[in-house]
Amino acid sequence: MRRSSFESMSCSVAQTLEVVGDWWTPLLIRDLLMGVTRFEVFQERLGISRNILTERLNRLVETGVVERVPYQQHPERFDYRLTDKGAELWRVIDALRAWGDRWAAPDGAPLELVHTTCGHATESVPTCRECGEPLRRGEMKMVPGPGRTPATPLPRTATPAD
């Protein structure tokens, strides 16, 4: 079942979902981040049908998230590798992983994130690029940005009565 397109929405979240917001794509990106590159391995790991896998990989190539790199000529076969654009999705996938570890993994995290510099298990913590302080939801606000169009919904302004 094809969902409606978010293509016309002036919203960065909607535009991101336009690229990665279907059922299989985040799992493909997760596997790509873990080093999976071959069609057959994706299919085996995910149990996804060949036609759906082909469609998803083609879409990721079209959007510049993945590149197809030939590794065999007869028959022609490809590795799938994240582009720089695709590699930046690690933060999105890691946020989904962290949420799942906290709220959907009653027996504990299936995998841990280890910082290779120090060798310790860790978690990603968003910080302010200016002051370096951790970002907390209650200390953030959204304001119009340079790409805002009249169609971009503005956030509701909180008042002390809220």
C-alpha positions in Angstrom: 0.0 0.0 0.0 1.5 3.3 -1.1 1.1 6.2 1.3 0.6 9.8 0.3 3.7 11.7 -0.7 5.1 14.4 1.5 7.0 15.9 -1.4 5.0 19.2 -1.4 5.3 19.8 2.4 7.7 22.5 3.5 9.0 20.5 6.5 12.4 18.9 6.9 10.9 15.9 8.8 8.4 15.3 6.0 11.1 15.5 3.4 13.3 13.0 5.4 10.3 10.7 5.6 9.8 11.0 1.8 13.2 9.3 1.5 13.4 6.9 4.5 9.8 6.7 5.8 8.7 3.3 4.5 8.6 0.0 6.2 12.0 -1.5 5.0 14.3 1.5 4.3 15.4 2.2 7.9 16.4 -1.5 8.2 18.3 -1.4 4.9 20.2 1.7 6.1 20.8 0.0 9.5 22.3 -3.0 7.6 24.4 -0.7 5.3 25.7 1.1 8.4 26.7 -2.3 9.8 28.6 -3.2 6.6 26.1 -5.2 4.6 26.5 -4.4 0.9 25.1 -7.4 -1.1 21.5 -7.8 -2.3 21.4 -11.5 -1.3 22.6 -10.7 2.2 19.9 -8.0 2.7 17.3 -10.4 1.5 18.5 -13.2 3.8 18.8 -10.9 6.9 15.5 -9.1 6.4 13.3 -11.8 4.8 12.2 -9.2 2.3 10.9 -10.2 -1.2 13.2 -9.5 -4.1 10.9 -7.1 -5.8 10.4 -4.9 -2.7 14.1 -5.0 -2.0 14.9 -4.0 -5.6 12.4 -1.2 -5.3 13.8 0.1 -2.0 17.4 0.0 -3.1 16.6 1.7 -6.4 14.8 4.5 -4.5 17.8 4.9 -2.2 20.1 5.1 -5.3 17.7 7.7 -7.0 17.7 9.9 -3.9 21.5 9.8 -3.6 21.5 7.9 -0.2 23.1 4.8 -1.7 25.4 4.2 -4.7 25.6 1.0 -6.7 29.2 -0.2 -7.2 29.8 -3.1 -9.7 31.7 -6.0 -8.3 31.0 -8.6 -11.1 30.5 -8.2 -14.9 29.0 -11.5 -16.0 26.3 -11.5 -14.8 26.4 -7.9 -13.7 26.2 -7.6 -9.9 26.5 -4.7 -7.5 27.5 -3.7 -4.0 25.3 -1.1 -2.4 27.2 1.5 -0.4 26.1 4.6 1.6 27.0 7.9 0.1 28.0 10.7 2.4 24.4 11.8 2.4 23.3 8.3 3.4 26.1 7.9 6.1 24.7 11.0 7.8 21.5 9.0 8.5 23.4 7.1 11.3 22.1 9.6 13.8 18.5 8.9 12.7 19.1 5.1 12.9 20.9 5.5 16.2 18.1 7.5 17.7 15.6 4.8 16.7 17.9 2.2 18.2 18.3 4.1 21.5 14.5 4.6 21.7 14.0 0.9 21.0 16.6 -0.1 23.6 14.7 1.9 26.2 11.1 1.3 25.3 10.9 -1.9 23.3 13.7 -4.2 24.5 12.5 -5.6 27.9 15.5 -8.0 28.1 18.0 -5.3 27.3 19.7 -3.9 24.3 20.3 -6.4 21.5 23.4 -4.5 20.5 25.5 -1.9 22.2 27.2 1.2 20.8 30.9 1.2 21.7 33.1 4.3 21.3 36.2 2.9 19.6 38.4 5.7 21.0 37.9 4.7 24.6 36.4 1.2 24.2 33.4 1.8 26.4 29.7 1.2 25.7 28.0 4.6 25.2 25.0 6.4 23.9 24.7 9.3 21.5 23.9 12.5 23.3 22.9 15.6 21.2 24.8 18.7 22.2 24.7 22.3 21.2 27.2 23.0 18.5 27.9 26.4 20.0 28.3 25.8 23.8 28.6 22.0 23.9 25.9 21.6 26.5 23.6 18.6 26.2 20.3 19.4 24.4 17.2 18.9 26.5 13.7 19.1 25.0 12.4 21.7 27.5 15.3 24.0 26.7 14.6 24.1 23.0 12.3 26.2 20.8 11.6 26.4 17.1 11.7 29.6 15.2 11.3 30.4 11.5 14.4 29.4 9.5 15.9 30.7 6.2 14.1 28.1 4.1 10.6 28.8 5.6 7.8 29.2 3.1 4.3 30.5 3.9 3.2 26.8 3.8 5.6 25.9 6.7 3.6 25.5 9.8 4.9 27.6 12.7 5.2 26.0 16.1 2.6 26.9 18.7 4.0 29.5 21.1 3.8 28.3 24.7 2.4 30.7 27.2 2.8 30.6 31.0 -0.9 29.5 31.2 -0.1 26.3 29.2 
